[in-house]
Amino acid sequence: MTERRVVVSRRPVALGRARDRHGPGEGAPDVPAIVGRQLRQALLTVGAVAALLVGAPVAALWLPAPGAWVALSLAVQGAWVGLAVFQLRRAERLER
């Protein structure tokens, strides 16, 4: 089996220079702005998770015994799922 050789006539363009050819108004995304919005969204979600982690034991202390188990088993799990769905939808929206 013979291998065919290809002659390269010029050097390939570096990726950074290829991206620089597109100006900011020509469809190139504003990456620092997108990253900043994603960071703010992530910090909001982390704050909500921290509030949930702190609030669950506090609610368990204030509620009577059967109510505490219901709150810890159903309400907290529902809040986890809600936070996950909210974070996923918001992250996808920021990517567009």
N, C-alpha and C positions, 0 to 999 in steps of 0.2 A: 504494500500500500504506500503510495507516495503522498507526501504532504505538500500542499501548495503554499508558496510563500507570497506574502502580500507586502508590497512596498508602501511605506508610510511617507507621504510627501511633506507633511508638516506636523508639528507638535500639537497634541490635543489641548483645547482651551481649558484652563483651570476652572473648577466649579465656582469659585468665588467671583472670578471675572465674568463668567457667563451669567451669573445672577445679577451682577451690577449693570448689565446692559439694559435691563428693564427698569424703567423709572418707577417711582412710587405710585404714579397714577396709572400705570399700565397693567394692573391686575396683580402686582406683587403684594403679598400680604404684609401688613405692618406687624412684624413678629414681636417686638417688645411690647406693643399694646396688647396683643393677644395673650402673651405670657403674663402680663400684669393683671389682666382680667381673670385669667385662670387661677392665679395666685390668690386674688381676693376671694374668689368663689371657694377655693379650697380652704382658706382660713375661716370663712363663714361656716363651712361644713364641719371643720374641726371644732369650732366653738359650739356648734349644736351638739356634736357628739360628747364633748366635755360636759355640757349642761345635762345631757341625758345620763351620763355616768355618775355625776354628782347628785342629780335629782332622784334617781332610782332608790338609793338607800335612804334618802331623806323621806321620800314618799312611803317607803316601807315602815319607817318609824312612826309616821303620823297616822297611817291607816290601820284599822283593826286587822286582826290576823287573816281572815278570809279575803278581805279586800286587798291586802298587801300582795298576796299570792296572785290574785287576778291581775293586779296592776303590773307586777313584775313579769308575769308570764305572757300576757296578751298585749298590754299597752306598750310596754318597752319594745317588744319584738315588732309590733306594728310601726313604732316610731323608727326603728332601725331600717325597716323595709322602705318606709316613706323617705327617709334621708338618702338612702341609696338610689332610689328612683329619681329624686330631685337632683342629686349630684350628677347622675348620668345624663339626664336630659339637659341640664344647664351646661355641662361640659361639651356635649354634642352641639348645642346651639352656639357656644363660643367658638367652636372650630369652624363653623360655616362662615 
